[in-house]
Amino acid sequence: MRLQLTFKCNNLKVPFNYQHMIQGLIYSAFDKEDKGDFFHNQGYRFEKKVFKMFVFSNLFGKYKINDRFMVFEDSITFYVSSYSEDFLKEIYDFYMENEKVILNNQFIQLVSIKFMNLEYFAGEKQIVIHTLSPIVTYTTTDRYVDYFKPSDAEFNTLCMNNLLDKCHALDIKQDDISFNVEKVLYEKKRLVKFKNTFYVGYLSEMIVKTNFETLSLLYDTGISAKGPAGFGMIEVKKSEESSLFV
């Protein structure tokens, strides 16, 4: 499930690497105990891995570049998805009661908030997906990190491993998972700093063969790693949309 949030603003100024600020807006909807502690600190676990099972998008809106900042003229929109309906309901309830919030020391005011769902389909299909935030896919060996782009052979395997690990953590059937990248239509490298760490990500559009159960998990939690840091949110492309997403 997904939320779309739109805020009005007045020349909102944010740095290029604003993802930690959006994460802060999301976590501000939770108290520090009970659900807040679970979603922020505990998460869903498999072996030594911890999954928060949510993902959020880049900011969308009309903006201009001023020095090293993005300046959004009058509105911003972003999306938050989660496997947990309770997670999204907490955010929805919070922003219905707190329409005016602070982002980067500037006030923004909620204009609209709405739930979105993935359209059901039966069996396996070829689906065109595109990214709403960069995909980060990597391996680590002795502190050395190798990053992979969607057109790399390793990308598909790592995405499948991530999906299967999430299934373990959520205690859902692995047999239902089906995912294969059939063709990469577009990919563009992005270097993104989240807090004190730099990540290599890719904005992309690709044709994947999958089923509804797998696509739902990707839609709710992101493709590959670092969803809670704002990486890997995907959307199903509508046929009338352009094939390039920058």
SULFENPE-V470296 format. One record per helix or strand of 3 or more residues. SS is the DSSP state (alpha for helix, beta for strand). FROM is the first residue (numbers start at 1). TO is the last residue. If there is no record, write none. Layout:
# SULFENPE-V470296
ss	from	to
SS	FROM	TO
SS	FROM	TO
This chain:
# SULFENPE-V470296
ss	from	to
beta	2	8
beta	12	15
alpha	19	27
alpha	35	42
beta	44	46
beta	49	51
beta	54	56
beta	63	66
beta	69	72
beta	75	82
alpha	85	97
beta	100	103
beta	106	116
beta	124	131
beta	138	141
beta	144	147
alpha	153	170
beta	179	194
beta	197	211
alpha	212	221
alpha	227	229
beta	234	236
